[in-house]
Structure formats: C-alpha cells, structure tokens
Amino acid sequence: MIFIISTSKDFIPDNNSFYWGSKYFDGIKNYLSENKNEILSIQSAIIYFNKASDKDKDSILLKVNSVYFTDTYLKINYSINKNLVSRHICNVV
C-alpha cells in the first residue's frame, strides 16, 4: 500500500513525520483501510503540494520508517526517498 499525502507545507524535511489528530484525523479516517495491519505495514508514501503556487513542484516519494495508528490519530515517520515529476507517479503507484 502506498499512502498519498496532500500538503500545504512549503518545505518537507528529509527525516520527519506527518501527524493527523483531532479534527484532521476525523477528515481522513473514512478513507483509511479498516484493516489496521494494512495501515501499520505502509512502507511508502507520496507527497504532493496542494497550493496553487506550488502546482509545478515535484511530488516526493517517501520511505515510511514507522506508523502509529489509533482510533484518534495517525502518525507516519518518514525519510525522503526521491523527488518525482508528475509522469513518474504513475510508475510508482
């Protein structure tokens, strides 16, 4: 499974995490698998930038180092694998 992340952040550090809690988790939880083990076994993610001013920014392929998932939050720790231009995303997915 590849997790796809939409972000408005201007900068993505090489090693960091994404965290969805409280109101943001409620907005995504219906799109997550009901199989908790499937979520915990995520190994890759793709970030794309959602601001209009960032429409030409490359997407980023992440290596997921760990996943923490409960009924109230999701946290993904990652390291950057490589930048992807739009045409490369189809090959990764």
HUZIUR-V777750 format. One record per residue. N is the residue number from 0. RES is the residue in one small letter. PSI is psi in degrees with one decimal (999 if undefined). NEAR is the number of other ideal C-beta (glycine too) atoms within 8 Angstrom. Layout:
n->N res->RES psi->PSI near->NEAR
n->N res->RES psi->PSI near->NEAR
This chain:
n->0 res->m psi->137.3 near->8
n->1 res->i psi->129.1 near->9
n->2 res->f psi->131.6 near->10
n->3 res->i psi->125.9 near->7
n->4 res->i psi->126.6 near->10
n->5 res->s psi->130.2 near->6
n->6 res->t psi->151.3 near->10
n->7 res->s psi->5.3 near->5
n->8 res->k psi->144.8 near->6
n->9 res->d psi->-27.0 near->3
n->10 res->f psi->135.7 near->4
n->11 res->i psi->110.4 near->8
n->12 res->p psi->155.4 near->5
n->13 res->d psi->-41.2 near->5
n->14 res->n psi->116.2 near->7
n->15 res->n psi->-156.1 near->8
n->16 res->s psi->159.6 near->7
n->17 res->f psi->137.6 near->9
n->18 res->y psi->130.1 near->8
n->19 res->w psi->115.6 near->10
n->20 res->g psi->173.5 near->7
n->21 res->s psi->-118.2 near->7
n->22 res->k psi->-31.9 near->5
n->23 res->y psi->-36.6 near->8
n->24 res->f psi->-41.4 near->12
n->25 res->d psi->-31.3 near->7
n->26 res->g psi->-21.7 near->7
n->27 res->i psi->-16.7 near->10
n->28 res->k psi->-29.0 near->8
n->29 res->n psi->-13.3 near->4
n->30 res->y psi->-6.1 near->4
n->31 res->l psi->153.3 near->8
n->32 res->s psi->146.4 near->7
n->33 res->e psi->-14.1 near->4
n->34 res->n psi->104.4 near->6
n->35 res->k psi->-38.6 near->8
n->36 res->n psi->-32.5 near->6
n->37 res->e psi->-41.3 near->9
n->38 res->i psi->-44.4 near->13
n->39 res->l psi->-18.9 near->8
n->40 res->s psi->10.0 near->8
n->41 res->i psi->129.6 near->13
n->42 res->q psi->-16.3 near->6
n->43 res->s psi->153.5 near->12
n->44 res->a psi->154.7 near->13
n->45 res->i psi->129.3 near->16
n->46 res->i psi->133.6 near->11
n->47 res->y psi->150.7 near->9
n->48 res->f psi->128.8 near->11
n->49 res->n psi->-1.7 near->7
n->50 res->k psi->142.8 near->7
n->51 res->a psi->-36.5 near->4
n->52 res->s psi->-15.8 near->4
n->53 res->d psi->13.1 near->9
n->54 res->k psi->-22.9 near->7
n->55 res->d psi->1.7 near->3
n->56 res->k psi->143.1 near->6
n->57 res->d psi->146.4 near->6
n->58 res->s psi->166.1 near->14
n->59 res->i psi->131.2 near->12
n->60 res->l psi->128.6 near->13
n->61 res->l psi->147.6 near->12
n->62 res->k psi->120.5 near->10
n->63 res->v psi->120.3 near->13
n->64 res->n psi->-32.7 near->6
n->65 res->s psi->154.8 near->6
n->66 res->v psi->132.5 near->12
n->67 res->y psi->126.9 near->8
n->68 res->f psi->125.8 near->9
n->69 res->t psi->-170.9 near->6
n->70 res->d psi->-11.3 near->2
n->71 res->t psi->-9.5 near->6
n->72 res->y psi->163.8 near->11
n->73 res->l psi->130.7 near->14
n->74 res->k psi->130.2 near->11
n->75 res->i psi->119.6 near->15
n->76 res->n psi->136.3 near->10
n->77 res->y psi->167.4 near->13
n->78 res->s psi->146.1 near->8
n->79 res->i psi->131.9 near->11
n->80 res->n psi->-56.8 near->8
n->81 res->k psi->161.9 near->6
n->82 res->n psi->146.2 near->7
n->83 res->l psi->131.3 near->12
n->84 res->v psi->158.3 near->7
n->85 res->s psi->-41.7 near->6
n->86 res->r psi->-19.7 near->6
n->87 res->h psi->-20.6 near->9
n->88 res->i psi->-39.9 near->10
n->89 res->c psi->-33.0 near->6
n->90 res->n psi->-26.7 near->6
n->91 res->v psi->-38.6 near->10
n->92 res->v psi->999 near->6
